[in-house]
Amino acid sequence: MEKVFTLQNADRFAQYGKYWDSITPQTDGEIFQRWLFAFTSIHTTWENNVNLYNCIKNYHEWINNSEVLMQRLIEGRAGLHNQRFINILSFSKKFWANPESFKKNDNETWTELRNRLAKDLNGIGLAKTSFALELCYPNTVEVVCLDVHMLRVLNLNTQGYRANNPKEIREYQKGEEVWLNKSQALLVSPYITRCLWWDLNQGQEDSRYWSYCLENQLTFDFCG
């Protein structure tokens, strides 16, 4: 963490911020795809995450045909395709029934938005719901995806945190607050600092070794 939270990284923070701003989703369809990426990141490696996402990101090919979705998930070879199928199909129906409900309104905080969505969605907890919001609002989001690696750094339980357990929510948010405060002290988005932390651990100079798959998205919105 000391390698991340230092003013010596000011230029890198600026570069990360500029890059993620350039691929911030602009349409409901692109926001939907970011959520798909978060769902495909569950219980797998980043390599399998990218591969599985690439199999389903063209959602117009399966949105009205669940058999195609199942086939794409099997082809992705990331495992757990039956559970992924159930969770992604449920999420898809909820998203397109009301895309606005997945966006922050003026009367709720980022934490309240995250907790509300995590509680309402199946198969995606506090961490991965936070990840989806990070991908949708990289430079403005105020929640943090505490994956197993970050939980270890923060000396927190690595078994995951459920959105329907008040005690677990409080513990998650306590760890999250540490990351938020350190990021805010540098006037940098917590997602940007997390990206740098992750890439340093991967021995990478930037995020594009995995985020390239988010750069050329479909620009239409599905309307039913």
TAFEN-V197845 format. One record per residue. N is the residue number from 0. RES is the residue in one small letter. PSI is psi in degrees with one decimal (none if undefined). Layout:
n = <N,N>
res = <RES,RES>
psi = <PSI,PSI>
This chain:
n = <0,1,2,3,4,5,6,7,8,9,10,11,12,13,14,15,16,17,18,19,20,21,22,23,24,25,26,27,28,29,30,31,32,33,34,35,36,37,38,39,40,41,42,43,44,45,46,47,48,49,50,51,52,53,54,55,56,57,58,59,60,61,62,63,64,65,66,67,68,69,70,71,72,73,74,75,76,77,78,79,80,81,82,83,84,85,86,87,88,89,90,91,92,93,94,95,96,97,98,99,100,101,102,103,104,105,106,107,108,109,110,111,112,113,114,115,116,117,118,119,120,121,122,123,124,125,126,127,128,129,130,131,132,133,134,135,136,137,138,139,140,141,142,143,144,145,146,147,148,149,150,151,152,153,154,155,156,157,158,159,160,161,162,163,164,165,166,167,168,169,170,171,172,173,174,175,176,177,178,179,180,181,182,183,184,185,186,187,188,189,190,191,192,193,194,195,196,197,198,199,200,201,202,203,204,205,206,207,208,209,210,211,212,213,214,215,216,217,218,219,220,221,222,223>
res = <m,e,k,v,f,t,l,q,n,a,d,r,f,a,q,y,g,k,y,w,d,s,i,t,p,q,t,d,g,e,i,f,q,r,w,l,f,a,f,t,s,i,h,t,t,w,e,n,n,v,n,l,y,n,c,i,k,n,y,h,e,w,i,n,n,s,e,v,l,m,q,r,l,i,e,g,r,a,g,l,h,n,q,r,f,i,n,i,l,s,f,s,k,k,f,w,a,n,p,e,s,f,k,k,n,d,n,e,t,w,t,e,l,r,n,r,l,a,k,d,l,n,g,i,g,l,a,k,t,s,f,a,l,e,l,c,y,p,n,t,v,e,v,v,c,l,d,v,h,m,l,r,v,l,n,l,n,t,q,g,y,r,a,n,n,p,k,e,i,r,e,y,q,k,g,e,e,v,w,l,n,k,s,q,a,l,l,v,s,p,y,i,t,r,c,l,w,w,d,l,n,q,g,q,e,d,s,r,y,w,s,y,c,l,e,n,q,l,t,f,d,f,c,g>
psi = <-31.9,-30.7,-20.1,-53.1,73.6,145.5,-16.5,-17.0,12.8,-45.5,-38.9,-38.7,-42.8,-40.9,-43.7,-45.3,-42.0,-43.6,-50.5,-29.8,-35.3,-21.2,17.0,129.8,140.4,-18.4,165.8,-36.9,-41.0,-36.7,-42.5,-42.9,-36.9,-39.3,-38.5,-41.2,-41.2,-41.6,-39.0,-7.6,-7.5,128.1,49.2,172.2,165.1,-31.9,-45.8,-32.2,-50.1,-44.4,-45.9,-41.4,-43.5,-25.7,-25.4,-1.1,-27.8,72.0,-20.6,-17.2,-15.5,-7.0,-29.6,14.2,94.3,-25.6,-37.1,-40.9,-47.9,-43.0,-42.0,-38.1,-38.7,-42.7,-27.6,-21.2,38.0,2.4,171.5,33.2,-29.4,-45.7,-39.2,-41.0,-48.8,-47.0,-42.7,-38.4,-42.7,-46.2,-45.1,-43.2,-41.6,-40.2,-51.8,-14.8,-28.7,79.4,-30.9,-25.7,-12.6,6.2,150.5,130.3,170.6,-15.8,9.0,152.7,170.6,-39.0,-41.9,-39.4,-50.4,-47.5,-38.3,-46.9,-41.8,-36.8,-31.7,-24.8,147.5,137.9,11.3,117.9,-160.6,-41.8,-50.5,-27.2,-40.4,-40.2,-42.9,-43.1,-35.3,-43.7,-30.5,-33.9,61.3,-32.3,-1.9,-14.3,149.0,37.0,164.8,135.5,104.1,89.8,179.3,-34.2,-42.8,-33.1,-38.3,-43.5,-36.3,5.1,44.0,164.4,130.8,10.5,-2.7,162.2,129.4,141.9,-6.9,14.0,104.3,-39.7,-43.0,-35.6,-45.0,-41.0,-42.0,-47.8,-28.5,-43.9,-39.3,-38.9,-34.5,-47.5,-41.2,-45.4,-41.5,-38.2,-43.8,-32.5,-25.7,1.8,41.3,143.1,138.6,-26.6,-37.1,-43.0,-35.1,-37.9,-44.8,-43.0,-47.6,-45.9,-36.8,-39.8,-25.9,-3.3,30.7,153.4,-25.2,-172.7,-6.0,-12.6,-22.5,-32.4,-5.3,-30.5,-10.7,-3.8,-29.8,75.7,162.3,146.3,10.7,160.7,139.7,133.8,23.7,none>
